[in-house]
Amino acid sequence: MSETVQPLGPRVLLEIPEEEAVTASGLVIPDTARSRQQRGVVVAIGDDEELIKVKVGDLVLFPQYSGTSITLERRDYLLIDATELLAVIRPA
């Protein structure tokens, strides 16, 4: 059964991309040594258009210890208040 999450109010659902397990020089980074990812792609937004300044598909930065982590169909997501987002990353 497929599940979807629709954020309520001023919340945003972010998909967290998998972090690289190998450095550029070829060293393997164990799970215990990896820091929590602070980037995510907006996949759904709540219904409070006044407070939400991002749109689906935006790549954003957020504080390291914020939001609620969720795993759906083996993918990691973060449900976060839109006011906690720090920046939108745009190509130069």
C-alpha distances in whole Angstrom, upper triangle without the diagonal:
4,7,10,13,16,20,22,26,27,25,23,20,21,19,22,23,23,27,29,30,33,36,38,41,39,38,35,34,32,29,32,34,31,32,29,28,29,28,25,24,23,19,19,22,23,25,29,30,33,32,30,32,29,27,24,25,27,28,29,31,30,32,31,30,29,25,22,20,17,14,11,9,13,15,17,18,21,21,25,27,29,32,32,31,34,34,33,33,35,36,40
4,7,10,13,17,20,23,24,22,20,17,18,16,19,20,21,25,27,28,32,34,36,39,37,36,33,32,31,28,30,32,30,29,26,25,26,25,21,20,19,16,16,19,20,22,26,27,30,29,27,28,26,23,20,21,24,24,26,28,27,29,29,28,26,23,20,18,15,13,9,8,12,12,15,15,18,18,22,24,25,29,29,28,31,31,29,30,31,33,36
4,7,10,13,16,20,21,18,17,14,15,14,17,19,20,24,27,28,31,34,36,39,37,36,33,32,30,27,29,31,28,28,24,23,24,23,20,18,17,14,13,16,17,19,22,24,27,26,23,26,23,21,18,19,22,23,23,25,25,27,26,25,23,20,17,15,12,11,7,8,12,12,13,13,15,15,18,21,22,26,25,25,28,28,27,28,30,31,35
4,7,10,13,16,18,15,13,10,13,12,16,18,20,23,26,28,31,33,35,38,37,36,34,32,31,27,29,31,28,27,24,22,22,21,17,16,14,10,10,12,13,16,19,20,23,22,20,22,19,17,15,16,19,20,21,23,22,24,24,24,21,18,16,15,11,11,8,10,13,12,13,11,13,12,16,18,19,23,22,22,25,25,24,25,27,29,32
4,6,9,13,14,11,10,8,11,11,15,17,20,23,26,28,31,33,35,38,37,36,34,31,30,27,29,30,27,26,22,21,21,19,16,15,12,9,8,10,10,13,16,17,21,19,17,19,17,16,14,16,18,19,19,20,19,22,22,21,18,15,13,12,10,11,9,12,14,13,12,10,11,9,12,14,16,19,19,19,22,23,22,24,25,28,32
4,6,10,11,9,9,8,11,13,16,19,22,25,29,31,34,35,37,40,39,39,36,34,33,30,31,32,29,27,24,22,21,20,17,15,12,10,7,7,7,9,12,14,17,16,14,17,15,14,12,15,17,18,18,20,19,22,23,22,19,15,14,15,13,14,13,16,18,16,15,12,12,10,12,13,14,17,18,18,22,22,21,23,25,28,31
4,7,8,6,6,7,10,13,16,19,22,25,28,30,34,35,37,40,39,38,36,33,33,29,30,31,28,26,22,21,19,18,15,14,11,10,7,6,5,8,10,12,15,13,12,15,14,13,12,15,16,17,17,18,17,19,20,19,16,12,12,13,12,15,14,18,19,17,15,12,11,8,9,9,10,14,15,15,19,20,19,22,24,27,30
4,7,6,8,10,14,17,19,23,26,28,32,34,37,38,40,43,42,42,39,36,36,32,33,34,31,28,25,24,22,21,19,18,14,14,10,8,5,6,8,11,13,12,11,15,15,15,15,18,19,20,19,20,19,20,22,21,17,14,14,16,15,18,18,21,23,21,19,15,14,10,11,10,11,14,15,16,20,21,21,24,26,29,32
4,6,9,12,15,18,21,24,27,29,33,35,38,39,41,44,44,43,41,38,37,34,34,35,32,29,26,24,22,22,19,19,15,15,12,9,5,5,5,9,10,9,9,13,14,15,15,19,19,20,19,20,18,20,22,21,17,14,15,18,18,21,21,24,26,23,21,18,15,12,11,9,9,11,14,15,18,20,20,23,25,29,32
4,7,10,13,17,19,22,26,27,31,33,36,37,38,41,41,40,38,36,35,32,33,33,30,27,23,22,19,19,17,16,13,14,11,8,5,7,5,8,8,6,6,10,11,12,14,17,16,17,16,17,15,17,19,18,15,12,14,17,18,21,21,24,26,23,20,17,14,11,9,6,6,8,10,11,15,16,17,20,22,26,28
4,7,10,13,16,19,22,24,27,30,33,33,35,38,38,37,35,32,32,28,29,30,27,24,20,19,17,16,14,14,11,11,9,6,5,8,8,10,12,9,8,11,11,12,12,15,14,15,14,15,13,15,17,16,12,9,11,13,14,17,18,21,22,19,17,13,10,7,6,4,5,8,9,10,14,15,16,19,21,25,27
4,6,10,12,16,19,21,24,27,30,30,32,35,35,34,32,30,30,26,27,28,24,22,18,16,14,13,10,10,7,8,6,5,6,10,10,11,13,11,8,10,9,9,9,12,11,12,11,12,11,14,16,15,12,9,11,12,13,15,16,19,19,16,14,10,8,6,5,6,6,9,10,9,13,13,13,16,18,21,24
4,7,10,13,16,18,22,24,27,28,30,33,33,32,30,27,27,24,25,26,22,20,17,15,14,12,9,8,6,6,5,6,8,12,13,14,17,14,12,13,11,11,9,11,11,12,11,13,12,14,15,15,12,9,10,10,10,12,12,15,16,12,10,7,6,5,6,9,9,13,12,11,15,15,14,16,19,22,25
4,6,9,13,15,18,21,24,25,26,30,29,29,26,24,24,21,23,23,19,17,14,11,11,9,5,5,5,6,7,9,12,15,16,17,19,16,13,14,11,11,9,9,9,9,9,10,10,13,13,14,12,10,10,10,10,11,12,15,14,11,9,5,5,6,8,11,10,14,12,11,13,13,12,14,16,19,22
4,6,9,12,16,18,21,22,24,27,26,26,24,22,22,19,21,21,18,17,13,11,11,9,5,5,6,6,9,12,15,18,20,20,22,20,17,17,14,13,11,10,11,10,10,12,12,15,15,16,14,12,12,10,9,10,10,12,11,8,6,4,7,9,11,14,14,17,16,14,16,16,14,15,17,19,22
4,7,9,12,15,18,19,21,24,23,23,20,18,18,15,18,18,14,13,10,7,8,7,5,7,9,10,13,15,18,22,22,23,25,22,19,19,16,16,14,12,12,10,10,11,11,13,12,14,13,12,12,9,10,10,12,13,11,8,6,5,7,10,12,15,16,18,16,14,15,15,14,14,17,19,22
4,6,9,12,15,16,18,21,20,20,18,16,17,15,17,17,13,13,11,8,10,8,7,8,11,12,15,18,21,25,26,25,27,25,22,21,18,18,15,13,13,10,12,12,13,16,14,16,16,16,16,13,13,12,13,14,12,9,8,9,11,14,16,19,19,21,19,17,17,17,16,14,17,17,21
4,7,9,12,14,16,19,17,17,14,13,13,11,15,14,11,12,10,8,11,10,10,12,15,15,19,21,24,28,29,29,31,28,25,25,22,21,19,17,17,14,15,15,16,17,15,17,18,17,17,14,14,13,14,14,11,9,8,11,13,17,18,22,22,24,22,19,20,20,19,17,20,20,23
4,6,9,10,13,16,14,14,12,10,11,10,13,12,8,9,9,7,10,10,11,14,17,18,21,24,26,30,31,31,32,29,27,26,23,23,21,19,18,15,15,15,16,16,14,17,18,18,18,15,16,15,17,18,14,12,11,13,15,18,19,23,23,25,22,20,20,19,19,17,20,20,22
4,6,7,9,12,11,11,9,8,10,10,13,12,9,11,12,10,13,13,14,16,20,21,25,27,30,34,34,34,36,33,30,29,26,26,24,21,21,17,18,17,19,20,17,20,21,22,22,19,20,19,20,20,17,15,15,17,19,22,23,26,27,28,25,23,23,22,21,19,21,21,23
4,7,10,12,9,8,6,5,7,8,11,10,8,11,13,12,16,16,17,20,23,24,27,30,33,36,37,37,39,36,33,32,29,29,27,25,24,21,21,20,21,22,19,21,23,24,23,20,21,19,21,21,17,16,16,19,20,24,25,29,29,31,28,26,25,25,25,23,25,24,27
4,7,8,6,5,4,6,9,11,14,12,11,13,15,15,18,18,20,22,26,27,30,32,35,39,40,40,41,38,35,34,31,31,29,26,26,23,23,22,23,24,21,24,26,27,27,24,25,23,25,24,21,20,19,22,24,27,28,32,32,33,30,28,27,27,26,24,25,25,26
4,5,5,5,6,7,11,13,15,12,11,14,16,15,18,18,20,23,26,28,31,33,36,40,40,40,41,38,35,34,31,32,30,27,26,22,23,22,23,23,21,24,26,27,28,25,26,25,27,27,24,22,21,24,25,28,29,32,32,33,30,27,26,26,25,23,24,23,25
4,5,8,10,11,15,17,19,16,15,17,19,18,20,19,22,23,27,29,32,35,38,41,41,41,42,39,36,35,32,32,31,27,26,23,24,23,25,25,23,26,28,30,31,28,29,28,30,29,26,24,24,26,27,31,31,34,33,34,31,29,27,26,26,23,24,22,23
4,6,9,11,15,18,19,16,16,18,21,20,23,23,25,27,31,32,36,38,41,45,45,44,45,42,40,38,35,36,34,31,30,26,27,26,28,28,26,29,31,33,33,30,32,30,32,32,28,27,27,29,30,34,34,37,37,37,34,32,30,30,29,26,27,26,26
4,6,9,13,16,18,15,15,18,20,20,23,23,25,27,31,32,35,38,41,44,45,44,46,43,40,39,36,36,34,31,30,27,28,27,28,28,26,29,31,32,32,29,30,29,30,30,26,25,25,28,29,33,34,37,37,38,35,32,31,31,30,27,29,27,28
4,6,10,13,14,12,13,16,18,19,22,22,25,27,31,32,35,37,40,44,44,44,45,42,40,39,36,36,34,31,31,27,28,26,27,27,24,26,29,30,30,28,29,27,30,29,25,25,24,27,28,32,32,36,36,37,33,32,31,30,30,28,29,28,30
4,6,10,12,10,10,14,16,17,20,21,23,25,29,30,33,35,38,42,42,42,44,41,38,37,35,35,33,30,30,26,27,25,26,26,22,25,27,28,28,25,26,24,26,26,22,22,21,24,26,29,30,34,34,35,32,30,30,30,30,27,29,29,30
4,7,8,6,7,10,13,14,17,19,21,23,27,28,31,33,35,39,40,40,41,38,35,35,32,33,31,29,28,24,24,22,23,22,19,21,24,25,25,22,23,22,25,24,21,20,19,22,23,26,27,30,31,32,29,27,27,27,27,25,28,28,29
4,5,5,7,10,13,14,18,20,21,24,27,28,31,33,35,39,40,40,42,38,36,36,33,34,32,30,29,26,25,24,23,23,19,20,23,24,23,20,22,20,23,23,19,19,18,21,22,26,27,30,31,33,29,28,28,29,29,27,30,30,32
4,5,5,9,10,12,16,18,19,22,25,25,28,30,32,36,36,37,39,35,33,33,31,31,29,27,27,24,23,21,21,20,16,17,20,21,20,17,18,17,20,20,16,16,15,18,19,22,23,27,28,30,26,25,26,27,27,26,29,29,32
4,6,8,10,13,17,19,21,24,26,27,30,31,33,37,37,38,39,36,34,34,32,33,31,30,29,25,24,22,21,20,16,16,19,21,20,17,19,19,22,23,19,19,17,19,20,23,24,27,29,30,26,26,26,27,28,27,30,31,33
4,7,10,12,15,18,20,23,26,28,30,32,34,37,37,38,39,35,33,33,31,32,31,29,28,24,23,21,20,19,15,16,19,21,21,19,21,21,24,25,21,20,18,20,20,24,24,27,29,29,26,25,24,26,27,25,29,29,31
4,7,9,12,14,16,20,22,24,26,28,30,34,34,35,36,32,30,30,28,29,27,25,24,21,20,17,17,16,13,14,17,19,19,16,18,18,21,22,19,17,15,17,17,21,21,24,25,26,23,22,21,22,23,22,25,26,28
4,6,9,12,14,18,21,22,25,26,28,31,31,32,33,29,27,27,25,26,25,24,22,19,17,14,14,12,9,11,14,16,16,15,17,18,21,23,19,17,15,16,15,18,18,21,22,23,19,18,18,19,21,20,23,24,26
4,6,9,11,15,17,19,21,22,24,28,28,28,29,26,24,24,22,23,22,21,19,16,15,12,11,10,7,8,11,12,13,11,14,15,18,20,17,15,12,12,11,15,15,18,19,20,16,16,16,17,18,18,21,23,25
4,6,8,12,14,16,19,20,22,26,26,26,27,24,22,21,19,20,19,17,16,13,11,9,9,9,7,10,11,12,13,11,14,15,17,19,16,14,11,11,11,14,14,17,17,19,15,14,14,14,15,14,18,19,22
4,7,11,13,16,17,18,20,24,23,24,24,21,19,18,16,18,17,16,14,11,8,6,5,6,6,9,10,11,13,12,15,16,19,21,19,16,13,12,10,13,12,14,14,15,12,10,10,11,12,12,15,17,20
4,7,10,13,15,16,19,22,22,22,23,20,17,16,14,15,14,12,10,7,6,5,6,9,9,12,12,12,14,13,15,16,18,20,18,15,12,11,10,13,12,15,14,15,13,10,10,10,9,9,12,14,17
4,6,9,12,13,16,20,20,20,21,19,15,15,12,12,11,10,8,6,6,7,8,11,11,14,12,12,13,12,13,14,15,17,16,12,10,8,8,11,11,13,13,15,13,10,11,11,10,10,13,15,18
4,6,9,11,15,18,19,18,20,18,14,14,10,10,8,6,6,5,6,9,11,14,15,17,15,14,15,14,14,15,15,17,16,12,11,9,10,11,12,14,13,16,15,12,13,12,10,10,12,14,18
4,6,7,11,14,15,14,17,15,11,11,8,7,5,5,5,7,7,10,11,15,16,18,15,13,14,14,14,15,15,17,17,14,12,10,10,10,10,12,10,14,13,11,13,12,10,11,13,16,19
4,7,11,14,16,15,18,17,13,14,10,8,5,6,8,10,11,14,15,18,19,20,17,15,15,14,13,14,13,15,16,12,12,9,10,10,12,14,13,16,16,14,17,16,14,15,16,19,22
4,7,10,12,12,15,14,11,13,10,8,6,9,10,12,13,16,16,19,20,20,17,14,14,15,14,15,14,16,18,15,14,11,11,9,11,12,11,15,16,14,17,17,15,17,18,21,25
4,7,8,9,12,11,8,10,8,7,7,10,11,13,13,15,15,18,20,20,17,14,15,16,15,17,17,19,21,18,16,13,12,10,10,10,9,12,14,13,16,16,15,17,19,22,25
4,6,8,10,10,8,11,11,10,11,14,15,17,16,18,17,19,21,21,17,14,15,17,16,19,18,21,23,20,19,15,13,10,10,9,9,12,14,14,17,18,17,20,22,25,28
4,6,9,9,9,12,12,12,13,17,17,19,19,21,20,22,25,24,20,18,18,20,20,22,22,24,26,24,22,19,17,14,14,12,11,14,16,16,20,20,19,23,24,27,30
4,5,6,6,10,11,12,14,18,17,20,18,20,19,21,24,23,19,17,19,21,21,24,24,27,28,26,24,20,18,15,13,11,9,11,14,15,18,19,18,22,23,27,29
4,6,5,8,9,10,13,16,15,18,17,19,19,22,25,25,21,19,21,23,23,26,25,28,30,26,25,21,19,16,15,13,10,12,15,15,17,17,17,20,21,24,27
4,6,8,11,12,16,19,17,20,18,20,19,22,25,25,21,20,22,25,25,28,28,31,32,29,27,23,21,18,16,13,10,11,15,15,17,17,17,21,22,25,27
4,6,9,12,15,17,16,18,15,17,16,18,21,21,18,16,19,21,23,26,26,29,30,27,24,21,18,15,13,10,7,7,11,11,14,14,15,19,20,24,26
4,6,8,11,14,12,14,13,14,14,17,20,20,17,15,18,20,21,23,23,26,27,24,22,18,16,13,11,9,6,7,10,10,12,12,12,16,17,21,23
4,7,10,12,10,12,11,13,14,17,20,21,18,17,20,21,22,25,25,28,28,25,23,19,17,16,13,11,8,9,11,9,11,10,9,13,14,18,20
4,7,9,7,9,9,11,13,16,19,20,17,16,18,19,20,22,22,25,25,21,20,17,15,14,12,12,8,10,12,9,11,9,8,11,12,15,18
4,6,6,9,10,14,15,19,21,22,19,18,19,20,20,22,21,23,24,20,19,16,15,15,14,14,11,14,15,12,14,12,10,12,13,16,19
4,6,9,11,14,16,19,21,22,20,18,19,18,18,19,18,20,21,17,17,14,14,14,14,15,12,16,16,14,16,14,12,13,14,16,19
4,7,9,13,15,19,20,22,20,19,20,19,19,19,18,19,20,16,16,14,14,15,15,17,14,18,18,14,16,14,10,11,11,13,17
4,6,10,12,16,18,20,18,17,19,19,19,20,20,22,22,18,17,14,14,15,14,15,13,15,15,12,13,10,7,7,8,11,14
4,7,10,14,15,18,16,16,18,17,18,19,20,21,20,17,15,13,13,15,14,15,13,15,14,11,11,9,6,5,7,10,13
4,7,10,12,15,13,13,16,16,17,19,20,22,21,18,15,13,12,13,11,13,11,12,11,7,7,6,4,6,9,12,15
4,7,9,12,11,12,15,15,18,19,21,23,22,18,16,14,12,13,11,13,11,12,9,6,5,5,6,7,11,14,16
4,6,9,7,9,12,13,16,18,20,23,22,18,15,13,10,11,9,10,10,10,7,5,5,7,9,11,15,18,20
4,6,6,9,12,13,16,19,22,25,23,20,16,15,12,13,10,11,12,11,7,7,7,10,13,14,18,21,23
4,6,9,11,12,15,17,21,23,21,18,15,14,11,13,11,13,15,14,11,11,11,13,15,16,20,22,24
4,7,9,10,14,17,20,23,21,19,15,14,11,12,11,12,14,14,11,12,13,16,18,19,23,26,28
4,7,9,13,16,19,22,21,18,14,12,9,9,7,9,11,11,8,9,11,14,16,18,22,25,27
4,7,10,13,16,19,19,16,12,10,6,5,4,7,10,11,9,10,13,15,17,19,22,25,28
4,7,10,13,16,16,14,11,8,5,5,6,10,13,14,12,13,16,19,20,21,25,28,30
4,7,10,13,12,11,7,6,5,6,9,12,15,17,15,15,18,19,20,21,24,27,30
4,7,10,10,8,6,5,6,7,11,14,17,19,17,17,20,22,22,23,26,28,31
4,7,6,5,5,6,9,11,14,18,20,22,21,20,23,24,23,24,26,28,32
4,5,5,7,8,11,12,16,19,21,24,22,22,25,25,24,25,27,29,32
4,6,9,10,14,16,19,23,24,27,26,25,27,27,26,26,28,29,33
4,7,10,13,16,19,23,24,27,25,24,26,27,26,25,27,28,32
4,7,10,13,16,20,21,24,22,21,23,23,22,22,24,25,28
4,7,10,13,17,18,21,19,18,20,20,20,20,22,24,27
4,7,10,13,14,17,16,15,17,18,17,18,21,23,26
4,6,10,11,14,12,12,14,16,16,17,20,23,26
4,7,9,12,11,11,15,16,16,18,21,24,28
4,6,8,7,8,11,14,14,17,20,23,26
4,5,6,7,11,13,15,18,21,24,27
4,5,6,9,11,12,15,18,21,24
4,6,8,10,12,16,19,23,24
4,6,9,12,15,18,22,24
4,6,8,11,14,18,20
4,7,10,13,17,18
4,6,9,13,14
4,6,10,12
4,7,9
4,6
4
